[in-house]
Each structure stands twice: as C-alpha cells, then as structure tokens.
Amino acid sequence: MAMTETTTHDVMLTWVSLVHAGTYLPTALSGHLQERVGISLAEQDLLSQLEKAGGQLKMVELARIIYLSKAGVTKMVDRLEGAGLLVRVPSESDRRVTHARLTGKGTRRLARSRELLLAWVEANFSAHLSDDQVLALGGALESVLTGHGRWEGQVAHLGRLPGER
C-alpha cells in the first residue's frame, strides 16, 4: 500500500473546511432550533448543562462550563427566565450567589430541542458521511483537542441524548 504525503495545500484546505463547517453548521442548526422550539443552540447547551448538573448550577459555574462571560450568561438566563424555562434562586448559604434552576417547562423544551437537534445533525451532517468517515473525523478532532488539553469532558458536554440511559 502506498503512503501519501500530506501537502501544505491539503492541510490548509482541511483547516479552511473545518473552520467553515464549524461556523456554518452550528449557525444553521441554531436557526433551526430557534424557529422550531424558540431557543438557540447556545441556550439549548445551557439548559443541557443545568440538566446534567441535576437541574441547578451557580451562574458563575454556568459561565465556565459553556464558555461565556458572566454578562453573556446573565443575558441568556434573563431570556430563558422570561420564557419560563429556568428560574433564578438565591443561595441559602451565600446571598451574593445566585443559582439558575431548570423548570419543568425548561426540561420539556430541552427534550424537544434534543430530538430536533439529533434529526438535524443526522440529515445535515452524518447523512453526508460514511460510518468510517464519522469515526475518522471524530478520532482526528479528538486528537487535536487532546493536544490542546480540551478533550476531557466533550462527551459529557453533550448531555443525555434521546434513547440513552
């Protein structure tokens, strides 16, 4: 079997494709979720993180987990609270600390958004790839993220998917 050598052109084309896909696909998915269930992909992520944490997290922890500033999280929580998907709860032990708590309505909206997310990813991402390509791409991205100390927690970041226990 002949070994191929990767050229600078190959590397740059792959990089540009990754950046473009990493911008286009989440933006398109976010618009789809917003249109169908009234929450963006980032808001879906925030709700997923609350669910994963047992339904409640400190605002500062949310900011760290979803890679947003405190102000960004505050703005997002304002919107989600206004929609009845979560509530702010003052800490019983420290009045300076506020928690965000998922509501029943938020849990139901999250479940619906996950169904839509999975269907969208299947139709707009995995439908264009073979099983081998999905596994190769996943392995390659894991290697890059591991090299930067960013892989740990990626699978847990997904939250619970429909059909999983």
C-alpha positions in Angstrom: 0.0 0.0 0.0 1.4 3.4 -1.0 1.8 6.1 1.6 0.6 9.5 0.7 2.3 12.7 1.9 0.1 15.5 3.1 0.9 18.8 1.4 0.6 22.2 2.9 -2.3 22.7 0.5 -4.0 19.7 1.9 -3.6 20.9 5.4 -4.8 24.4 4.7 -7.8 23.1 2.7 -8.7 20.9 5.5 -8.3 23.7 8.0 -10.4 26.1 6.0 -13.1 23.5 5.5 -13.1 22.8 9.3 -13.5 26.4 10.1 -16.2 27.0 7.5 -18.1 23.9 8.7 -17.6 24.9 12.3 -19.2 28.3 11.6 -21.9 27.4 9.1 -23.3 24.2 10.7 -23.9 25.5 14.2 -25.4 28.7 12.9 -27.8 26.8 10.7 -28.7 24.4 13.5 -29.2 27.3 15.9 -31.6 29.0 13.5 -33.5 25.7 13.0 -33.9 25.3 16.8 -34.9 28.9 17.3 -37.6 28.6 14.6 -38.9 25.3 15.9 -38.7 25.5 19.7 -37.8 29.1 20.4 -34.3 28.5 21.8 -30.9 28.9 20.2 -28.2 26.2 20.2 -26.3 28.1 22.9 -29.5 28.2 25.0 -30.0 24.5 24.4 -26.5 23.9 25.7 -27.1 26.0 28.8 -30.3 24.1 29.6 -28.5 20.8 28.9 -25.7 21.7 31.4 -28.3 22.5 34.0 -30.0 19.2 33.5 -26.6 17.4 33.6 -25.9 19.1 37.0 -29.1 17.9 38.5 -31.2 20.9 37.5 -29.3 23.7 39.2 -26.0 25.5 38.9 -24.4 28.7 40.2 -24.3 31.4 37.5 -20.5 31.6 37.6 -20.3 27.8 37.1 -22.6 28.1 34.0 -20.3 30.7 32.6 -17.3 28.5 33.0 -19.0 25.4 31.5 -20.5 27.0 28.4 -17.5 29.3 27.7 -19.4 32.6 28.1 -18.7 35.7 30.2 -20.7 36.3 33.3 -22.5 39.1 31.4 -23.3 36.7 28.5 -24.7 34.1 30.8 -26.7 36.7 32.6 -28.3 37.9 29.3 -29.0 34.3 28.3 -30.5 33.5 31.7 -32.7 36.6 31.5 -34.1 35.4 28.2 -34.7 31.8 29.4 -36.2 33.0 32.7 -38.5 35.3 30.7 -39.6 32.3 28.7 -40.2 30.3 31.9 -37.5 27.7 31.1 -35.5 28.4 34.3 -35.6 30.5 37.4 -33.0 32.3 39.5 -32.7 31.0 43.0 -30.6 32.9 45.7 -28.1 30.7 47.5 -29.3 29.8 51.1 -25.7 30.0 52.3 -24.3 33.0 50.5 -26.5 35.9 49.5 -24.0 37.0 46.8 -24.5 33.8 44.9 -27.4 33.0 42.6 -28.3 29.7 41.0 -30.1 29.0 37.8 -32.6 26.2 38.2 -34.3 24.4 35.3 -38.1 24.4 35.4 -40.5 21.7 34.2 -41.2 23.7 31.1 -37.5 24.0 30.5 -37.0 20.3 30.8 -39.8 19.6 28.3 -38.4 22.2 25.9 -34.9 20.7 26.2 -36.2 17.2 25.4 -37.9 18.5 22.3 -34.9 20.5 21.2 -32.7 17.4 21.6 -35.0 15.4 19.3 -34.8 18.2 16.7 -31.0 18.5 17.1 -30.4 14.8 16.5 -32.7 14.8 13.5 -31.0 17.9 12.1 -27.4 16.5 12.7 -28.4 13.3 11.0 -29.9 15.0 7.9 -27.3 17.7 7.6 -24.1 16.1 8.8 -23.9 12.4 9.1 -26.1 11.8 6.0 -23.1 13.2 4.0 -20.6 10.8 5.6 -19.9 7.1 5.8 -19.6 5.4 9.1 -15.8 5.2 8.6 -15.7 8.9 7.9 -17.6 9.8 11.0 -15.3 7.7 13.1 -12.1 9.0 11.4 -13.3 12.6 11.7 -14.2 12.1 15.4 -10.8 10.5 16.1 -9.0 13.3 14.3 -10.8 16.0 16.2 -10.3 14.2 19.5 -6.5 14.1 18.7 -6.4 17.9 18.1 -8.5 18.7 21.2 -6.4 16.3 23.3 -3.3 18.0 22.0 -4.6 21.3 23.4 -5.9 19.8 26.7 -9.5 20.4 25.6 -10.9 16.8 25.0 -11.8 15.9 28.6 -15.5 16.4 29.2 -16.5 16.7 25.5 -18.7 13.6 25.6 -20.2 14.7 28.9 -20.8 18.1 27.4 -23.4 16.6 25.1 -25.8 15.8 28.0 -28.2 12.9 27.8 -29.3 12.1 24.3 -32.8 10.6 23.5 -32.6 6.8 23.7 -29.6 6.8 26.0 -29.8 5.8 29.6 
